[in-house]
């Protein structure tokens, strides 16, 4: 049996303005969920990076497409689901930004950062409905940056 959760959902246009909106809402939700200021910032950065990926890589900067943002507040954790309308990606094909040949590249650190800021990170391709990433942050966890 799963503990009941409070759900906050928002559908956003696939624009950079929506990235800002999502990050601002994340701070509010994190505060409501009881996370301290430092954790609010980390979770906000994870959402920022996930939204950038959804808008840029998933929806290819197509403003007619949407990004669905869903927060679920549980007594012990916060789950954030971000769904784009893209075709998905293979996590195993994402280059490691810490390898020598990638150190000076100007992009490619988003997923690395997301994983550093949250306790769990999952990607699911939803056949015909896009790609959804799930970020989970447990309360009272102090995941340190790698």
C-alpha positions as CSV (number, residue, x, y, z in Angstrom):
1,X,0.0,0.0,0.0
2,X,1.3,3.4,-1.0
3,X,1.1,6.4,1.3
4,X,-1.2,9.1,0.0
5,X,0.3,12.0,-1.8
6,X,-0.6,15.6,-2.7
7,X,-0.4,16.1,-6.4
8,X,0.4,19.4,-8.2
9,X,0.3,19.3,-12.0
10,X,1.0,21.8,-14.7
11,X,1.2,21.6,-18.5
12,X,3.6,24.1,-20.0
13,X,4.5,25.2,-23.5
14,X,7.9,24.0,-24.8
15,X,9.7,27.3,-24.3
16,X,12.5,28.6,-22.2
17,X,10.0,30.8,-20.2
18,X,8.4,27.5,-19.1
19,X,11.8,26.4,-17.7
20,X,11.8,29.4,-15.4
21,X,8.1,28.8,-14.5
22,X,8.9,25.2,-13.6
23,X,11.9,26.2,-11.5
24,X,9.9,28.8,-9.6
25,X,7.1,26.3,-8.9
26,X,9.6,23.7,-7.8
27,X,10.9,26.1,-5.1
28,X,7.4,26.6,-3.8
29,X,6.6,22.9,-3.8
30,X,9.8,22.1,-2.1
31,X,9.2,24.6,0.6
32,X,5.7,23.2,1.1
33,X,7.1,19.7,1.3
34,X,9.5,20.8,4.1
35,X,12.9,20.9,2.3
36,X,15.4,23.4,3.5
37,X,16.7,26.2,1.3
38,X,19.8,24.3,0.2
39,X,17.7,21.2,-0.9
40,X,15.2,23.5,-2.6
41,X,18.0,24.9,-4.7
42,X,19.4,21.5,-5.6
43,X,16.0,20.1,-6.5
44,X,15.3,23.3,-8.5
45,X,18.5,22.9,-10.5
46,X,17.5,19.2,-11.2
47,X,14.1,20.4,-12.5
48,X,15.8,23.2,-14.5
49,X,18.1,20.7,-16.2
50,X,15.3,18.3,-16.9
51,X,13.1,20.9,-18.3
52,X,15.9,22.2,-20.6
53,X,16.3,18.6,-21.8
54,X,12.6,18.2,-22.4
55,X,12.3,21.5,-24.3
56,X,15.5,21.3,-26.3
57,X,16.2,17.6,-26.9
58,X,12.8,16.1,-26.4
59,X,10.5,18.6,-28.1
60,X,13.2,20.1,-30.3
61,X,12.3,23.7,-29.3
62,X,8.8,23.3,-30.8
63,X,6.6,25.7,-28.9
64,X,3.5,23.9,-30.2
65,X,4.5,20.9,-28.1
66,X,4.0,20.6,-24.4
67,X,5.9,19.5,-21.3
68,X,3.9,18.0,-18.4
69,X,5.2,18.7,-14.9
70,X,3.8,16.7,-12.0
71,X,4.8,16.9,-8.3
72,X,3.8,14.2,-5.8
73,X,4.4,15.1,-2.2
74,X,4.6,12.1,0.1
75,X,5.4,12.1,3.8
76,X,8.9,10.8,3.1
77,X,9.8,12.0,-0.3
78,X,9.0,14.3,-3.3
79,X,8.6,12.8,-6.7
80,X,8.7,15.0,-9.8
81,X,7.7,13.7,-13.2
82,X,8.6,15.7,-16.4
83,X,7.1,14.4,-19.6
84,X,7.9,15.7,-23.1
85,X,6.5,14.7,-26.5
86,X,9.9,13.5,-27.8
87,X,11.0,10.0,-29.0
88,X,13.2,9.3,-26.0
89,X,16.9,8.6,-25.5
90,X,19.2,5.8,-24.3
91,X,20.8,6.7,-21.0
92,X,23.7,4.3,-21.8
93,X,24.6,6.5,-24.9
94,X,24.9,9.7,-22.9
95,X,28.7,10.5,-22.7
96,X,30.3,10.7,-19.3
97,X,31.2,14.4,-18.8
98,X,34.1,13.5,-16.5
99,X,36.0,11.6,-19.3
100,X,39.0,13.4,-20.6
101,X,37.5,14.0,-24.1
102,X,34.4,15.5,-22.7
103,X,35.8,17.8,-20.0
104,X,36.0,20.9,-22.2
105,X,32.7,20.5,-24.0
106,X,30.2,23.2,-23.3
107,X,27.2,20.9,-23.0
108,X,26.4,17.4,-21.9
109,X,26.4,17.8,-18.1
110,X,22.7,18.0,-17.5
111,X,21.9,14.4,-16.6
112,X,25.1,14.2,-14.5
113,X,24.0,17.2,-12.5
114,X,20.4,15.9,-12.1
115,X,21.8,12.6,-10.7
116,X,24.0,14.6,-8.3
117,X,21.1,16.6,-7.0
118,X,18.4,13.9,-6.4
119,X,18.3,10.5,-4.9
120,X,16.7,8.6,-7.8
121,X,16.5,9.3,-11.5
122,X,14.5,7.3,-14.0
123,X,13.7,7.6,-17.7
124,X,10.7,5.9,-19.3
125,X,9.7,6.0,-22.9
126,X,5.9,6.1,-23.1
127,X,4.9,4.6,-26.4
128,X,3.2,7.2,-28.5
129,X,3.1,9.6,-25.5
130,X,6.6,10.9,-25.2
131,X,9.4,10.4,-22.6
132,X,9.1,10.9,-18.9
133,X,11.9,11.4,-16.4
134,X,11.2,10.9,-12.7
135,X,13.2,12.6,-10.0
136,X,12.9,11.5,-6.4
137,X,14.2,13.3,-3.4
138,X,13.8,11.7,0.0
139,X,13.3,13.9,3.0
140,X,16.2,13.9,5.4
141,X,18.7,12.6,2.8
142,X,21.9,14.4,2.3
143,X,23.2,13.2,-1.0
144,X,26.6,14.7,-1.6
145,X,27.8,16.0,-4.9
146,X,30.1,13.5,-6.7
